Amino acid sequence: MSRTPQESIEQKTWKAILDPCVTRLRVKSADSNPLRNADLNVPGTLPALASFVFIRITEFVRRPVPEQARLRAQLESALAVALIRIPAHVRIILDAPDGMAIAVLGDPAAALDIAQRCMSASAAGVSMAVAINHGAIRLAPDDGGHQGLIGDAVGTASAIAHFAGPGRLFVSRSFREALAQSSPARAVSIRPAGIFTDANVRTHELFAPDPASALRRRKILAAVGGVVLTGILATVVHFHDSIRRELRAGQPATLAFDVHPDGDVFVDGVARGKSPPLATLRVEPGPHTIELRKKGEIPFRTSVDLQAGGAATIKYAFTPGGERSLLWRMRNWVLR
């Protein structure tokens, strides 16, 4: 291959990656192609990196034509649901001889989401194998002039899909590394599945999602959350009084009065009104001397020590000889 004057070393490197990968898939819809406005055959325009999801209907060529049409329709329906949350400007949908494929630009986690959602269709009656690879892609028209896609991501994903059995999802090392860079937490659940050799005697180190790993991770997070919550509750119980004092610090205390029939209220020797109608009174926290006075009656005096935000109720009845006081207390006891 002769090097044109406009061709840079970087372009020649990309061609070396792409040229051996002759697998070519046709773009299903031009409207969903984010590369449709880019002329990738013009010197100076480089291929793009993408996560490529290859969905293969197992034993497709051995099935009757009506069943092939039914399975493909089911796969397209499942794929439409899987792509609902994936923006159109980051994905390319392609037709494959025995299934479908999706190229996702710049978001490996989205490619994994698509693959896992499509796997749910396998439980609904569509036997499929799914593979994901991360690599270079570029647009290239086929012999009929239709827009197609070629690249390392395409060829390797197609080969990997044939290693995966029905209901299996395999991913390449390059995809796992790309996922680890963008979403490390998602990559933790991707475990080794083995080393496979394709028809061209190329070896592939493959990985597969481990549902048990995700379950273990959720259990660990739940256990850690439980320990943290228990520690917080134990701290609150242990320091309950201290916390309550801190929360109430600076708040006034409250005095409530229940005086029969009425009386003048004095707090620390200062007149504060007649009760009733005086029912409550806010005072500073600390010790206070409360005195109730009524003309012709013996004054009542008591002391209280109030905490910040605390409250106390002063109950007293002025009655000659104490008989009415006893009856008043009995009446209050009955009415409680």
FIVEX-290734 format. One record per atom (N, C-alpha, C): residue in one letter; z, y negated, x. Coordinates in steps of 0.02 Angstrom, whole numbers, padded with zeros to 5 digits, always signed. Each point is the difference from the previous one (the first is absolute). Layout:
<atoms>
AZYX
...
</atoms>
This chain:
<atoms>
M+00000+00059+00042
M+00000-00059-00042
M+00000-00062+00044
S-00052-00043-00004
S-00003-00059+00041
S+00043-00055-00030
R+00029-00039+00042
R+00045-00052-00023
R-00038-00066-00008
T+00000-00026-00060
T-00034-00064-00012
T+00039-00056+00031
P-00032-00058+00015
P+00037-00056+00031
P+00057-00024-00044
Q-00008+00006-00067
Q+00053-00026-00044
Q+00058+00048-00008
E-00007+00061+00024
E+00050+00052-00013
E+00056-00005+00052
S+00062-00009-00023
S+00057-00007+00045
S+00027+00069+00017
I+00044+00002+00051
I+00034+00063+00019
I+00042+00025-00058
E+00031-00046-00038
E+00042+00020-00056
E-00042+00033-00054
Q-00060-00028-00014
Q-00044+00031-00049
Q-00022+00069+00022
K-00016+00008+00065
K-00023+00065+00026
K+00056+00052-00008
T+00062-00021+00011
T+00057+00046-00010
T+00004+00022-00072
W-00006-00047-00048
W+00002+00018-00071
W-00056+00049-00017
K-00061-00011+00028
K-00055+00045-00015
K+00014+00070+00026
A+00034+00005+00057
A+00016+00065+00027
A+00048+00038-00046
I+00044-00038-00035
I+00046+00031-00047
I-00037+00023-00062
L-00046-00043-00024
L-00031+00013-00065
L-00058+00049+00003
D-00041-00003+00051
D-00062+00039+00002
D+00010+00075-00008
P+00052+00031+00030
P+00006+00073-00009
P+00019+00021-00070
C+00026-00047-00040
C+00025+00018-00067
C-00056-00010-00050
V-00037+00051-00013
V-00060-00007-00041
V+00015+00006-00075
T+00063+00016-00018
T+00017+00005-00071
T-00011-00067-00033
R-00038-00001-00052
R-00016-00063-00035
R+00014+00009-00074
L+00039-00046-00029
L+00015+00002-00071
L-00028-00062-00033
R-00023+00008-00062
R-00030-00055-00036
R+00053-00040-00036
V-00004-00067+00006
V+00046-00044-00035
V-00012+00006-00074
K+00054+00012-00039
K-00008+00014-00071
K-00016-00063-00039
S+00033-00056+00017
S-00010-00062-00037
S-00003-00058+00048
A-00054-00038-00002
A-00006-00057+00045
A+00051-00053-00016
D+00021-00005-00063
D+00049-00051-00018
D+00068+00013+00032
S+00015+00064+00016
S+00065+00016+00028
S-00002+00004+00076
N-00055-00024+00031
N-00008+00005+00072
N+00018-00065+00034
P+00057-00005+00034
P+00019-00062+00033
P-00044-00018+00059
L-00041+00048+00023
L-00044-00014+00057
L-00071-00017-00022
R-00011-00008-00067
R-00068-00007-00025
R-00035-00064+00025
N+00039-00052+00017
N-00030-00062+00023
N-00008-00003+00075
A+00020+00052+00035
A-00005+00001+00073
A-00058+00044+00022
D-00042-00028+00043
D-00056+00039+00028
D+00024+00031+00065
L+00023+00063-00004
L+00031+00032+00058
L-00053+00027+00048
N-00063-00007-00016
N-00052+00021+00046
N-00023-00056+00046
V+00026-00060-00013
V-00018-00057+00042
V+00042+00002+00063
P-00030-00007+00061
P+00039-00002+00062
P+00054-00053-00003
G+00059+00017+00022
G+00057-00046-00003
G+00047+00016-00057
T-00023+00041-00049
T+00043+00020-00055
T+00027+00070+00015
L+00066+00006+00001
L+00031+00063+00020
L+00022+00040-00061
P+00006+00066+00005
P+00027+00041-00055
P+00073-00019-00013
A+00025+00025-00056
A+00068-00014-00021
A+00043+00062+00006
L+00065-00009+00008
L+00048+00055-00001
L+00024+00010-00072
A+00005+00062-00020
A+00021+00014-00068
A+00036+00067-00003
S+00041+00008-00051
S+00030+00065-00016
S-00045+00032-00053
F-00024+00059+00015
F-00051+00032-00041
F+00029+00061-00036
V+00000-00003-00067
V+00026+00055-00041
V-00059+00041-00025
F-00001+00064+00017
F-00053+00046-00022
F+00030+00050-00049
I-00027+00001-00060
I+00025+00044-00053
I-00054+00052-00015
R+00014+00063+00015
R-00049+00053-00007
R+00022+00048-00056
I-00044+00011-00048
I+00013+00051-00052
I-00014+00068+00030
T+00051+00042+00003
T-00007+00064+00034
T-00048+00046-00039
E-00039+00040+00038
E-00048+00047-00028
E-00050-00035-00047
F-00017-00062+00016
F-00041-00039-00046
F-00070+00030-00007
V-00032+00018+00056
V-00069+00024-00003
V-00006+00067-00035
R+00053+00038-00004
R-00002+00066-00032
R+00011-00003-00075
R+00014-00058-00026
R+00014-00006-00071
R-00064-00015-00039
P-00003+00019-00064
P-00058-00017-00041
P-00008-00076-00006
V-00061-00021-00012
V-00015-00072-00003
V+00042-00036-00054
P+00008+00028-00061
P+00042-00035-00049
P+00072-00009+00024
E+00026+00051+00034
E+00069-00005+00024
E+00004-00051+00057
Q-00052-00004+00042
Q-00001-00051+00052
Q+00003-00070-00030
A-00039-00010-00053
A-00001-00066-00033
A+00068-00016-00030
R+00032+00051-00031
R+00066-00011-00030
R+00052-00017+00053
L+00001+00037+00056
L+00049-00012+00052
L-00011-00068+00033
R-00062-00019+00010
R-00014-00065+00030
R+00023-00057-00046
A-00011+00010-00065
A+00023-00051-00049
A+00076-00006+00001
Q+00034+00057+00004
Q+00074-00001+00003
Q+00023-00034+00064
L-00034+00014+00055
L+00018-00031+00064
L-00010-00075-00003
E-00055-00023-00030
E-00013-00071-00005
E+00054-00034-00043
S+00022+00034-00053
S+00053-00028-00043
S+00065-00005+00039
A+00017+00053+00038
A+00061-00002+00039
A-00003-00054+00054
L-00059-00008+00030
L-00008-00050+00052
L+00005-00071-00029
A-00026-00010-00060
A+00005-00066-00032
A+00072-00020-00011
V+00042+00048-00020
V+00072-00014-00008
V+00032-00013+00067
A-00019+00038+00051
A+00031-00008+00066
A-00017-00066+00032
L-00056-00031-00021
L-00023-00063+00032
L+00022-00062-00038
I+00039+00009-00054
I+00018-00058-00041
I+00035-00054+00041
R+00046+00020+00045
R+00039-00048+00038
R-00032-00019+00067
I-00059+00026+00014
I-00032-00014+00064
I-00053-00054-00011
P+00007-00059+00031
P-00049-00054-00011
P-00070+00022+00020
A-00050-00023-00038
A-00070+00020+00012
A-00026-00025+00067
H+00029-00054+00025
H-00028-00028+00062
H+00022+00038+00063
V+00043+00051-00008
V+00021+00038+00059
V-00022+00073-00004
R-00042+00018-00048
R-00019+00071-00007
R-00075+00007-00014
I-00026+00057+00022
I-00070+00018-00013
I+00000+00070-00029
I-00032+00009-00057
I-00002+00066-00034
I-00068+00031+00015
L+00001+00064+00020
L-00061+00034+00019
L-00006+00068-00035
D-00062+00020-00010
D-00014+00068-00026
D-00006+00048+00059
A+00027+00060-00009
A-00007+00054+00049
A-00032+00060-00035
P-00033+00044+00038
P-00034+00057-00032
P+00047+00043-00042
D+00062+00007+00022
D+00047+00043-00037
D+00064-00037-00020
G-00005-00065-00010
G+00058-00038-00021
G-00013-00075+00005
M+00051-00036+00022
M-00005-00073+00007
M+00040-00021+00061
A-00010-00063+00020
A+00035-00026+00058
A+00014-00074-00011
I+00053-00025+00033
I+00019-00070-00004
I+00017-00024+00070
A-00031-00056+00019
A+00017-00033+00063
A+00046-00058-00016
V+00058-00002+00031
V+00049-00054-00012
V+00006-00041+00064
L-00012-00064-00005
L+00001-00044+00058
L+00069-00031+00009
G+00030+00011+00059
G+00060-00036+00020
G+00064+00020-00034
D+00002+00056-00036
D+00062+00018-00034
D+00007+00077-00003
P+00023+00032+00054
P+00008+00073+00000
P+00046+00025-00056
A+00053-00038-00015
A+00046+00022-00053
A-00035+00005-00067
A-00046-00046-00014
A-00038+00002-00062
A-00044+00063-00003
A-00029+00018+00057
A-00040+00061+00003
A+00042+00061-00016
L+00061+00003+00027
L+00045+00056-00014
L+00019+00001-00074
D+00011-00058-00030
D+00016-00003-00071
D-00057+00028-00042
I-00061-00019+00017
I-00058+00025-00037
I-00004+00076+00004
A+00008+00027+00061
A-00004+00073+00009
A+00054+00036-00040
Q+00061-00025+00002
Q+00055+00034-00034
Q-00008-00005-00076
R-00026-00055-00025
R-00011-00005-00072
R-00056+00047-00022
C-00052+00006+00042
C-00054+00046-00018
C+00024+00073+00001
M+00048+00015+00042
M+00026+00068+00003
M+00032+00021-00066
S+00024-00049-00038
S+00029+00017-00065
S-00053+00028-00047
A-00064-00018+00011
A-00054+00027-00042
A-00010+00074+00014
S+00020+00023+00059
S-00006+00071+00016
S+00043+00042-00046
A+00059-00028-00018
A+00044+00036-00046
A-00027-00002-00072
A-00048-00046-00012
A-00029-00007-00068
A-00063+00041-00008
G-00016+00043+00050
G-00057+00044-00009
G-00058-00012+00047
V+00003-00051+00043
V-00054-00012+00049
V+00024+00024+00068
S-00027+00055+00023
S+00019+00027+00064
S-00033-00040+00056
M+00039-00033+00040
M-00028-00044+00051
M+00039+00004+00065
A-00034-00018+00053
A+00030-00008+00066
A-00012-00071+00022
V+00051-00032+00030
V-00004-00071+00017
V+00015-00008+00074
A-00037-00044+00032
A+00010-00015+00071
A-00004-00075+00011
I+00038-00025+00049
I-00001-00071+00018
I-00009-00006+00076
N-00046-00043+00019
N-00010-00015+00071
N-00002-00076+00008
H+00013-00023+00060
H-00003-00071+00015
H-00047-00010+00059
G-00051-00041-00010
G-00049-00011+00053
G-00052-00051-00019
A-00055+00001+00037
A-00053-00050-00009
A-00048+00020-00055
I-00023-00050-00038
I-00052+00009-00050
I-00051-00056+00006
R-00061+00013-00025
R-00049-00054-00004
R-00050+00018-00054
L-00030-00051-00029
L-00051+00010-00050
L-00065+00021+00034
A-00036+00046-00032
A-00065+00023+00025
A-00040+00028-00058
P-00059-00027-00014
P-00040+00026-00056
P-00026+00070+00015
D-00007+00042-00052
D-00027+00066+00010
D-00076-00002-00004
D-00031+00059+00002
D-00074+00003+00000
D-00030-00028-00064
G+00038+00002-00053
G-00025-00026-00064
G+00013-00074-00009
G+00030-00032+00049
G+00015-00071-00005
G+00065-00016-00034
H+00038+00051-00019
H+00065-00012-00032
H+00053-00017+00053
Q+00046-00042-00021
Q+00052-00021+00046
Q+00048+00058+00013
G+00013+00015+00063
G+00044+00055+00018
G+00051-00022+00051
L+00043+00047+00019
L+00054-00014+00047
L+00003+00056+00051
I+00002-00017+00064
I+00008+00049+00053
I+00057-00021+00045
G+00022+00045+00043
G+00052-00017+00048
G+00046+00057+00015
D+00042-00010+00050
D+00047+00051+00021
D+00049+00017-00057
A+00021-00051-00037
A+00046+00013-00055
A-00031+00046-00052
V-00065-00007-00011
V-00035+00039-00051
V-00007+00073+00022
G-00028+00009+00059
G-00013+00068+00023
G+00063+00041+00009
T+00052-00030+00030
T+00062+00038+00011
T+00035+00016-00065
A+00002-00048-00047
A+00032+00013-00064
A-00035+00057-00037
S-00067+00001+00004
S-00037+00054-00033
S+00018+00068+00031
A+00007+00003+00066
A+00018+00063+00033
A+00070+00021-00018
I+00047-00048-00001
I+00070+00016-00015
I+00007+00027-00071
A-00038-00029-00047
A+00004+00022-00071
A-00016+00073-00008
H-00041+00029+00045
H-00017+00071-00005
H+00056+00044+00028
F+00045-00029+00039
F+00058+00038+00024
F+00054+00005-00054
A+00005-00052-00041
A+00052-00001-00052
A-00019+00047-00057
G+00046+00041-00020
G-00012+00045-00057
G+00012-00037-00065
P-00010+00034-00057
P+00011-00030-00065
P+00071-00029-00006
G+00004-00061-00025
G+00064-00032-00009
G+00034-00022+00064
R-00037-00005+00056
R+00029-00020+00064
R-00027-00069+00021
L+00041-00036+00037
L-00019-00065+00027
L+00013+00002+00075
F-00053-00009+00040
F+00005-00003+00073
F-00019-00070+00023
V+00033-00024+00052
V-00017-00065+00030
V-00008+00010+00075
S-00040-00041+00031
S-00012+00005+00072
S+00054-00037+00039
R+00002+00014+00066
R+00049-00035+00043
R-00014-00075+00000
S-00064-00019+00002
S-00016-00072+00001
S+00025-00035-00062
F-00004+00035-00058
F+00026-00032-00062
F+00076-00005+00003
R+00033+00053+00024
R+00073-00003+00003
R+00023-00056+00046
E-00035-00010+00055
E+00019-00054+00046
E-00012-00069-00032
A-00055-00007-00037
A-00012-00063-00035
A+00052-00013-00053
L+00020+00053-00036
L+00052-00006-00051
L+00067-00018+00031
A+00015+00029+00059
A+00064-00014+00033
A+00004-00073+00021
Q-00057-00030+00017
Q+00001-00070+00019
Q+00009-00046-00059
S-00030+00016-00057
S+00003-00044-00058
S+00059+00015-00047
S+00017+00064-00006
S+00055+00021-00046
S+00040+00056+00033
P+00043-00016+00048
P+00037+00053+00036
P+00039+00047-00046
A+00029-00027-00053
A+00040+00042-00045
A-00043+00053-00034
R-00063-00016-00015
R-00044+00049-00032
R-00022+00054+00049
A-00007-00019+00064
A-00024+00047+00050
A+00052+00053+00017
V+00064-00014-00014
V+00053+00047+00017
V-00010+00067-00037
S-00026-00004-00061
S-00007+00061-00041
S-00064+00038+00015
I-00041-00024+00047
I-00062+00035+00019
I+00017+00047+00058
R-00005+00066-00011
R+00020+00050+00049
R-00060+00039+00026
P+00004+00029+00061
P-00056+00039+00028
P-00018+00059-00045
A-00066+00011-00007
A-00026+00056-00040
A-00037+00051+00042
G-00015-00017+00064
G-00034+00047+00044
G-00061-00031+00033
I-00033+00040+00042
I-00060-00020+00035
I-00058+00043-00024
F-00055-00033-00021
F-00057+00035-00030
F-00063-00016+00040
T-00048+00046-00001
T-00064-00009+00034
T-00056+00001-00051
D-00044-00051+00002
D-00054-00004-00049
D-00062+00037+00024
A-00055-00004-00039
A-00061+00036+00016
A-00033-00024+00064
N+00015-00062+00020
N-00027-00028+00062
N+00047+00011+00060
V+00048+00046-00008
V+00048+00019+00051
V+00041-00061+00022
R+00013-00045-00047
R+00046-00055+00014
R+00068+00017-00030
T+00053-00012+00038
T+00067+00014-00024
T+00030-00061-00033
H+00040+00012-00052
H+00031-00054-00038
H+00075+00017-00008
E+00042-00046+00022
E+00072+00007-00012
E+00015-00032-00068
L+00021+00041-00047
L+00007-00024-00068
L+00074-00002-00021
F+00012-00042-00050
F+00068-00010-00026
F-00004+00002-00076
A+00057+00009-00032
A+00003+00003-00073
A+00065-00031-00023
P-00001-00034-00058
P+00062-00027-00028
P+00049+00055-00016
D+00062-00011+00015
D+00053+00048-00013
D+00044-00025-00056
P-00009+00024-00062
P+00041-00024-00056
P+00074+00010+00012
A+00018+00055+00034
A+00071+00013+00014
A+00029-00054+00045
S-00041-00026+00046
S+00023-00053+00044
S+00017-00063-00039
A-00043-00018-00048
A+00014-00059-00041
A+00062+00011-00042
L+00009+00062-00026
L+00060+00014-00040
L+00062-00004+00043
R-00003+00028+00062
R+00057-00005+00045
R+00017-00073+00016
R-00052-00040+00010
R+00011-00070+00015
R+00035-00036-00058
R-00023+00015-00062
R+00032-00030-00058
R+00072+00022-00007
K+00014+00064+00015
K+00069+00024-00004
K+00044-00034+00052
I-00028-00008+00061
I+00039-00034+00053
I+00015-00072-00020
L-00051-00034-00026
L+00010-00070-00021
L+00052-00003-00057
A-00004+00048-00047
A+00048+00001-00055
A+00071+00013+00027
A+00006+00047+00049
A+00066+00014+00028
A+00028-00060+00037
V-00043-00033+00039
V+00022-00060+00037
V+00021-00055-00050
G-00040-00008-00053
G+00018-00049-00051
G+00066+00016-00033
G+00012+00066-00013
G+00064+00019-00030
G+00059-00014+00046
V-00009+00014+00065
V+00054-00014+00048
V+00015-00074+00004
V-00054-00040+00002
V+00009-00073+00004
V+00036-00026-00062
L-00022+00025-00059
L+00031-00022-00063
L+00073+00020-00002
T+00016+00062+00022
T+00069+00023+00001
T+00042-00044+00046
G-00028-00017+00058
G+00036-00044+00047
G+00014-00068-00030
I-00050-00027-00036
I+00009-00066-00030
I+00055+00003-00053
L-00003+00053-00043
L+00052+00006-00052
L+00069+00009+00030
A+00005+00041+00053
A+00065+00010+00033
A+00027-00065+00029
T-00045-00040+00029
T+00021-00065+00028
T+00024-00046-00055
V-00036-00001-00056
V+00020-00043-00056
V+00068+00020-00027
V+00011+00067-00007
V+00065+00023-00026
V+00056-00017+00049
H-00013+00011+00065
H+00053-00012+00050
H+00018-00073+00005
F-00050-00043-00003
F+00013-00071+00009
F-00005-00038-00067
H+00015+00036-00055
H-00009-00030-00065
H+00040-00064-00009
D+00065+00004+00016
D+00042-00060-00008
D-00022-00057+00044
S-00018+00017+00063
S-00021-00052+00046
S-00065-00032-00024
I-00047+00042-00024
I-00063-00026-00025
I+00011-00044-00061
R+00044+00023-00045
R+00013-00040-00060
R+00031-00067+00019
R+00046-00001+00049
R+00029-00063+00021
R-00052-00046+00031
E-00045+00030+00039
E-00053-00041+00032
E-00047-00030-00053
L-00017+00042-00050
L-00045-00025-00052
L+00033-00055-00042
R+00065+00006-00009
R+00035-00049-00042
R+00027-00058+00040
A-00009+00001+00065
A+00027-00053+00042
A-00029-00067-00023
G+00047-00049-00008
G-00022-00066-00022
G-00002-00008-00075
Q+00007+00055-00039
Q+00000-00005-00072
Q+00069-00018-00026
P+00005-00039-00053
P+00067-00017-00028
P+00030+00058-00038
A+00065-00003-00010
A+00034+00050-00042
A+00006-00027-00071
T+00016+00045-00047
T+00002-00020-00071
T+00068+00018-00029
L+00029-00048-00036
L+00061+00011-00038
L-00017-00002-00074
A+00022+00051-00038
A-00011+00002-00072
A+00068-00006-00034
F+00001-00033-00059
F+00064-00014-00034
F-00002+00027-00071
D+00056+00033-00020
D+00009+00025-00068
D+00070-00021-00021
V+00006-00060-00028
V+00065-00031-00015
V+00008-00007-00075
H+00060+00019-00026
H+00014-00004-00072
H+00064-00040-00012
P+00002-00048-00045
P-00059-00025-00037
P-00042-00046+00044
D+00033-00038+00045
D-00037-00042+00048
D+00049-00022+00053
G-00025-00030+00053
G+00043-00023+00054
G-00040-00040+00051
D+00035-00043+00037
D-00031-00040+00053
D-00001+00041+00064
V-00057-00001+00034
V-00011+00041+00059
V+00007-00045+00062
F+00042+00024+00047
F+00009-00034+00064
F-00016+00050+00056
V-00042-00020+00047
V-00017+00042+00057
V+00022-00036+00063
D+00048+00029+00036
D+00029-00030+00060
D+00026-00070-00015
G+00031-00007-00060
G+00032-00063-00019
G-00048-00051-00029
V-00064+00015-00006
V-00050-00047-00025
V-00021+00022-00070
A+00004-00047-00049
A-00019+00015-00069
A-00075+00012-00003
R-00019+00055-00033
R-00071+00018-00004
R-00026+00004-00072
G+00043-00016-00050
G-00022+00001-00069
G+00045+00044-00043
K-00018+00003-00065
K+00039+00039-00048
K-00040+00062-00020
S+00036+00056-00005
S-00031+00063-00020
S+00035+00026-00063
P-00041+00018-00052
P-00069-00019-00009
P-00008-00076-00010
P-00058-00029+00011
P-00065+00034+00006
P-00018+00024+00070
L+00040-00021+00051
L-00018+00022+00068
L+00005+00077+00005
A-00056+00032+00020
A-00002+00073+00003
A-00005+00025+00072
T-00041-00034+00041
T-00008+00021+00070
T+00002-00061+00044
L+00016+00013+00063
L+00006-00054+00049
L-00019+00027+00068
R-00043-00035+00036
R-00020+00021+00067
R+00044-00035+00051
V+00025+00041+00047
V+00044-00026+00052
V-00022+00027+00068
E+00026-00029+00053
E-00013+00025+00067
E+00035+00067+00011
P-00031+00045+00038
P+00034+00063+00016
P+00066-00013+00037
G+00048+00046-00010
G+00063-00006+00034
G+00059+00001-00049
P+00061-00013+00024
P+00059+00001-00043
P+00005-00063-00043
H+00021+00009-00063
H+00008-00056-00046
H+00062+00012-00043
T+00033-00055-00020
T+00056+00003-00047
T-00024-00026-00067
I+00008+00041-00051
I-00023-00017-00067
I+00062-00013-00044
E-00001-00056-00037
E+00056-00017-00045
E-00028-00019-00068
L+00030+00030-00053
L-00018-00016-00069
L+00059-00036-00032
R-00015-00059-00030
R+00053-00040-00030
R-00016-00015-00073
K+00055-00002-00041
K-00007-00019-00070
K+00065-00035-00020
K-00008-00056-00035
K+00058-00039-00019
K+00048+00041-00042
G+00063+00001+00021
G+00051+00037-00036
G+00005+00073+00021
E-00041+00021+00047
E+00001+00070+00021
E+00016+00004+00075
I+00024+00058+00021
I+00014+00011+00070
I-00067+00011+00037
P-00013-00038+00053
P-00063+00008+00037
P-00007+00071+00029
F-00063+00021+00004
F-00015+00065+00031
F-00034-00013+00067
R+00023+00035+00052
R-00027-00010+00067
R-00015+00068+00032
T-00057+00003+00034
T-00019+00061+00036
T-00044-00019+00060
S-00009+00047+00046
S-00041-00011+00060
S-00055+00052+00004
V-00057-00020+00025
V-00057+00045+00009
V-00031-00012+00068
D-00030+00051+00028
D-00036-00005+00064
D-00071+00025-00013
L-00047-00046-00002
L-00069+00016-00021
L-00047+00006+00059
Q-00043+00053-00003
Q-00052+00008+00050
Q-00062-00040-00020
A-00043-00013+00048
A-00063-00035-00016
A-00040+00040-00050
G-00020-00031-00055
G-00036+00035-00052
G+00044+00040-00046
G+00067+00002+00012
G+00045+00038-00041
G+00020-00037-00064
A+00038+00035-00042
A+00021-00029-00064
A+00069+00027-00019
A+00036-00040-00039
A+00066+00020-00026
A+00009-00031-00068
T+00036+00034-00044
T+00012-00024-00068
T+00075-00012-00010
I+00016-00059-00024
I+00069-00019-00014
I+00011+00004-00076
K+00046+00046-00021
K+00016+00009-00070
K+00073-00019-00012
Y+00011-00042-00053
Y+00069-00019-00015
Y+00003-00027-00071
A+00059+00012-00034
A+00011-00025-00068
A+00066-00037-00001
F-00002-00062-00024
F+00061-00039-00009
F+00028+00014-00069
T+00060+00035-00006
T+00031+00015-00064
T+00075-00005+00009
P+00038-00026-00051
P+00074-00005+00006
P+00030+00069+00005
G+00042+00011+00048
G+00038+00061+00007
G-00042+00060+00021
G-00063-00008+00004
G-00043+00054+00023
G-00023+00046-00054
E+00026-00009-00067
E-00021+00048-00051
E-00075-00005-00012
R-00024-00063-00008
R-00072-00008-00014
R-00042+00023+00058
S+00027-00007+00061
S-00037+00023+00058
S-00011+00075-00004
L+00052+00037-00021
L-00007+00072-00006
L-00050+00018-00054
L+00006-00034-00059
L-00047+00013-00054
L-00070-00018+00020
W-00009-00054+00037
W-00068-00022+00021
W-00031+00051+00048
R+00044+00027+00044
R-00026+00051+00046
R-00019+00064-00037
M+00041+00019-00051
M-00017+00059-00039
M-00066-00010-00038
R-00009-00062-00027
R-00062-00015-00036
R-00061+00007+00048
N+00007-00027+00059
N-00055+00003+00048
N-00014+00072+00020
W+00054+00041+00007
W-00010+00070+00019
W-00038+00038-00054
V+00016-00014-00065
V-00034+00033-00055
V-00073-00021-00004
L-00014-00064+00014
L-00067-00026-00007
L-00045+00015+00060
R+00027+00029+00053
R-00041+00013+00060
R-00052+00054-00015
</atoms>
